[in-house]
Structures are given as structure tokens and as C-alpha cells.
């Protein structure tokens, strides 16, 4: 029987004293909804004193494309000003923003993968609130990939960026509230942090076990299976292959005009990777890489969500293409003096190191995953 699981916003009525008499600022996105699809914006606006909205990537209403910059404007539904946390010069809260509020609330569904940038919007804001002496509230949400499984290496400090700004494993098995608790403790920010907890969620649960309806965290993550595969296939953003953006299966189809799909699918299925199958496909992206061009490649199918190790799957695909496909390349740095994007995704330069093979990478990653899994337990809010 599926469990009835409640996110933090579903329990907010129990925490009313946190908000009484205070000017509230809210960082949110389209996933900021209760179980009845009532937006957190509306709930705070109707019950307390919502004075400001703070917009991450994609906008508070989800109307901004990936990478699109957000301007300051008035939210037409509430009349509340919206301030951008995704500006060309900064993704931080300013003194002007913080002066407008007494308490900042965060409510966005995370996917539990280090490259997914909403978690850094939260951590930047937590640090900024700590410095300004403002309270910070995380309306916690379940970890959709589960709260147990850890995959991948831990980010090295010299590779920090907006796709990796805290020493997390690639798949870290923590809720947003737990990440905030960990960061607040380990960095010494000493922010006035409150976590409005989920109810009914157990760490072993994955999203299909919760009985909740999937709301896509962003346009690139339309399904639970996409979120699961994203831990591995997002790496292709650092290459000259399409990661499926501009198709109906982003991060589930990988390819390029120079890829022969049948040969690649045979190579991958021959590996016998757990929980996944590969189908040869042709596709034509409508946006992003190879827009309007026919690409050959593979579509990944999750056959067993408990067995699959998506990062190891993505790495196996990456190293196979790197070895077998003429024309493959890692993308150069986006600007002079910066690191290649693949290094920022990896949190290391390992993937470009020709002296290190896939087996060595996986062995190292498994050890780092094991250590991180042990370290994170002290910050668990759910058992």
C-alpha cells in the first residue's frame, strides 16, 4: 500500500508562530505547492504577511527557460515584488532585499543531485541571512530518489561553481532541509535555521512509493525516471553530444549527428548494467545543441529503479562514447580562464584524464560515496 506522505508546506499550520507579525520573503518555484496544488505563495499571502518573492532560475512561476536571466517585477497574482536571485552579476541576496523582510522561507522540490542548482540558491540565501541576522525557514520536501543511496565523488573545493558549490556527493541522499542543516553546522554560519519537516516519509522511499503526484521541478525533468537518470546523463552537458534537451525525453536520450545508434545501443546493452536498457533512436532537438538536426543515439529505459546506479550508468555511456565514437569531444571552457564545464560537473578533472580508466574512477567514487554516506547520517531528520 502506498503511504500518504506530507511535505513541509502541508504541515505549515503547525508552525504559524514562526511567521506571526513578521515580514516574509519566499524563495520558490512551480513545485512550491501543497498536496492539493495550492501554491505556497498563495498560502503565505493569504495567512501571513508576504512582502517579497525571490526568484531562482526559471522564475517563481516557471516561465523562464533554463539559463534565462530574471528581472525584478511585480507578481501579477499577489502584487508582491519579485526580486531576482539569478542575475548576470550575482545569485546572492542584496542588502536591499534583506531589508524588506524579517524571515526568508525556502520551498522548492530538490532532486537530490549535486548539479541541480536550486540547492545552491538555498545555501547562498542561508549564508546571506546568517550574515544579516535574519531567520531562515526550509519547508522541507522528500528526497525523490530516496534518502539512503549515495553515488559519486565529493566535490573538491577548487572546482566550486553554481553546478557544484558545496562538498556533496553527486547523489547525496538528503532532503533540502538536511542539506541546510549540514551546511549551517559545518560552515559555522550559525544561521537562525528552522526546518518544517515532512511527515510519513521514510528514507528508503522513492517518489513512486509516496502516493504523491509528480510536479516537474523544471522543464528538463518532466518525469521521475528523468530525475533518476539525470544523475548520470547530465554529464553530457559538458560534451558536444545532445543530452536530449529540445526533445520530449531530456536526459533520457543521448546522441549527435555523428553517432551510429544501433552500434552504440549494442555496445551498451552488452555491458549488462543493472536496471537499465538502451534502445537505438534518431531524434531532432527543437532547442539547444543540434537544433533542427537529426541525431543518432540511444534512449535509456529504467527497468529496475532499485537496481540502477544512474551515475555509473551515465559514466559507462560516457566512456564508451569517448572510446568508440569519432567526433566526440568535451566542450571548452565557457570563458577564458575558467574550467571546462565537464570538470565543474565532475567536481574534479578526472573525466578528461586519459591516464585514468573507468574502472579506476568507479572504484574511487565508491569509496568516496561510502565515506559521505557515513558522514551524512548525523544530519538525518528522518529515519
DRENMARFI-58133 format. One record per residue (C-alpha): residue in one letter; x, y, z. Coordinates in steps of 0.02 Angstrom, whole numbers, plus 32768, in hexadecimal, padded with zeros to 4 digits. Last residue first. Layout:
! residues N
AXYZ/...
! end
This chain:
! residues 383
X82DC817B81EB/X82C0823381CB/X832082D081FF/X83C6828781C8/X845882FB81EB/X84C4827E824B/X84AB820281BD/X85058270813F/X85B382398173/X8596817F8158/X854B819680AB/X85DA820E8081/X865B818A80AB/X860581048042/X85EE817C7FB0/X86A881A97FB4/X86D380EF7FAE/X865A80CF7F20/X869F81647EBF/X875181247EC8/X871F80797E87/X86B380C77E00/X874081367DC1/X87BB80A57DC1/X874480377D5D/X872280C57CE2/X87D880DF7CB8/X885281627CF8/X88E781907C8A/X887881EC7C0D/X8847826C7C91/X87B182CA7C49/X873382747CBB/X87A4828A7D52/X87AB83497D51/X874B835C7DF4/X86A2839A7E32/X865C832C7DA7/X85DE83AC7D6C/X865F84387D7B/X86DF83CD7D21/X866483AA7C94/X864784657C83/X86FD84827C56/X875084F47CD7/X875485B17CCB/X87E4861F7C93/X879486557BF1/X86D986377BED/X866685A47BCF/X86F6852A7BE4/X870584B17B50/X868284297B35/X86BB83767B44/X86CB831F7A9E/X8681828E7A3A/X86A38294797F/X86CD81DD796C/X8662817779E1/X86AB80DA7A32/X8717810E7AC5/X86C081AE7AFD/X861A815F7AD3/X864080CA7B44/X8686813D7BCB/X85E981A87BCD/X857281147BCB/X85CC80C07C5C/X85CE81677CB6/X8513817D7CA0/X84F180CE7CE2/X856780E87D75/X850A81887D9E/X846181347D88/X8480809D7DF8/X83EA80337DC9/X83B17FA67E3B/X83247FF97E9B/X82DD80547E04/X82D57FB27DA0/X82B37FBB7CE5/X82E380727CCE/X82E980917C13/X837680F57BC3/X836181357B11/X83F881267AA1/X8448818C7A18/X843881D07969/X841582887951/X83B082DD78C9/X83CC839978C9/X834A841F78F1/X83A58459798C/X844983FB7997/X846784337A4C/X83DD849D7A9E/X832E84A47A57/X82B9844079E5/X832483A479F3/X831583237965/X8318826D799A/X835581C4795A/X8352813379D2/X83AA80917A03/X8360804A7AA6/X83C680347B45/X83907FD07BDD/X83A47FF77C97/X83937FA97D43/X843F7F5C7D52/X84C07F787CC8/X84D07EE07C56/X85667F257BF8/X85257EDA7B55/X84917F527B5F/X850A7FE47B4F/X856A7FA37AB8/X84CA7F6E7A5F/X847C80197A7C/X8518806F7A38/X851C8003799B/X84658021797A/X846F80DD7997/X84FF81117925/X853581B87970/X857382477900/X84CF82A97900/X84D182A679BF/X8488823D7A4C/X844282257AFA/X838A82087B21/X834781FC7BD4/X839482A07C0F/X830982FD7BB6/X828082897B73/X81FF82F47B18/X828B83427AB4/X82DE83EE7AB9/X835C83B47B3A/X838C83007B16/X843B83047B60/X847D83337AB5/X853383057A9B/X85C283847A95/X85EA83637B4C/X85D483B77BF6/X851783AC7BEC/X853682F37BD4/X855682E67C8F/X849C83027CAC/X8489824C7C75/X84C482017D18/X846282527DA6/X83DE82807D25/X83A981CA7D15/X834581CF7DB7/X82FC827B7D97/X82C682427CE9/X827581A67D31/X821082167DA6/X81CE82747D10/X81D783217CBF/X828783507CF9/X82C883C97C74/X8231843C7C86/X825884557D3E/X822484037DE4/X819E83A07D84/X810883847DF4/X80F282CA7E17/X8054829A7E75/X806882527F24/X8049819F7F5C/X80F4819B7FAF/X813B80F87F6A/X814A813C7EB7/X81BF81C57EFA/X823D81527F4A/X822C81187FFC/X82C180CF8059/X82D3816980C6/X822281618108/X81A181E980E5/X810281F0814D/X811982A58180/X818A832A8134/X81DE83A781A4/X81D5846381B5/X828F848681CA/X82C38521822B/X836C8575821A/X83A7860E827B/X844E86098221/X84E885CF827E/X855485E581E2/X85D5856E822B/X85F285198185/X85D4846881C2/X8539848B8229/X84DB84FB81AF/X850E848B811F/X84CD83ED8171/X8429843B81A8/X840D848780FB/X843183DE80A9/X83B7838C8123/X832F840980FA/X834C83EF8040/X833583348059/X83CC82C28058/X8403822C7FF0/X849E827C7FA5/X84A2824C7EEE/X853C82A67EAC/X858D82A47F58/X8587834C7FB0/X861483C47FD5/X85B584677FB0/X85B184D57F16/X8592845E7E87/X852F84957DEE/X8540854C7E26/X85FC85367E30/X867D84E87EA4/X870984867E52/X879484BE7ECA/X872D847D7F5D/X872C83C77F20/X867C83837F0B/X865D82D97F5A/X866082457EE4/X85D181DC7EA9/X853681877EE9/X84D681847F8D/X843781217FA9/X83DA813C804C/X836381CF8043/X830481957FA9/X830681D47EF3/X8275824A7F1A/X82C582997FB6/X822782D4800E/X8205838C8028/X8230840480B5/X81E584AF80CC/X828F84F880F4/X828685918165/X830B86178179/X830F869D8200/X836F873D81DB/X840F87718235/X845787C18198/X84EE874D8190/X848186B481B1/X840286EF8130/X848B86FA80AB/X84C9864C80D8/X841B860280CD/X83FC865F802A/X849986177FDB/X8469856A801B/X83B985737FD3/X83F085B37F29/X8474852B7F33/X83EE84A47F46/X838F84EA7EB1/X842484C37E40/X8410840B7E19/X84C483D17DFA/X84D1837D7EA4/X843D83077E8D/X83B582F37F11/X832283267EA4/X82EF83C17F07/X823D84007F14/X823B84B97F3F/X81FB85107FDC/X8271858A8033/X8233860A80B2/X828F86A980E0/X826787078182/X826B87BE81B3/X825588068105/X827088A3809B/X831F88C680E1/X8356881E809B/X832E884F7FE9/X838588F87FF8/X841E88A78049/X842B88367FB1/X8405877C7FA6/X8481871B7F3D/X847D86D57E8C/X84EF875D7E47/X852987BB7DAC/X84B8876F7D27/X842587637DA0/X83CF86C57DDF/X839686F27E8E/X831B876D7E44/X82A287D17EAD/X81E587BE7E99/X817888477EE2/X80D088117F2A/X803388457ECA/X7FEB87987EED/X7FBE874A7E45/X801A87C67DD6/X80C287AD7E2D/X811888567E1F/X81C188587DC6/X827D88477DE2/X82D187F27D4D/X82FB873A7D37/X838686FB7CC5/X836686647C56/X83DD85D27C75/X835185537C66/X82B585A87C21/X824F86227C8C/X8194860A7CAB/X81A385987D42/X813386027DB3/X81BC86327E2E/X823586467D9D/X829885C47D37/X833885DE7DA0/X830F861E7E4E/X829386A97E75/X827F86FD7F1D/X81CF87337F4C/X81B487C17FC5/X813C88058049/X80D2876F8079/X807C879D811D/X801B8706815A/X7F86869A812D/X7F5286CB807D/X7FFF86F68039/X80538661808C/X7FD785E58043/X7FD3863A7F99/X808F86377F83/X809485847FC3/X802A855A7F2B/X7F8D84F07F45/X7FA9844D7EE6/X7F3F83E77F61/X7FDB83927FA9/X8029843D7FC7/X8085849B7F40/X813284E87F2C/X815E847A7E96/X813F85107E24/X81D1856D7E76/X81F585BA7F1F/X825E86307F87/X81E5868A7FFB/X81FF872A805F/X8194874480FA/X817C87E28161/X815A87A28210/X80C587BA8284/X80A186FF828E/X811486978220/X8167861B8295/X80CA86168301/X806D85C48270/X80D585268279/X804C84A28288/X7FEF84EF81F5/X808984D28189/X807184158186/X8043840280CD/X80CC848080A3/X814C840C80F4/X812283798084/X80A182F580B4/X80A9823E8085/X801481C9807C/X8063811F8067/X804480AC7FD4/X800080008000/
! end
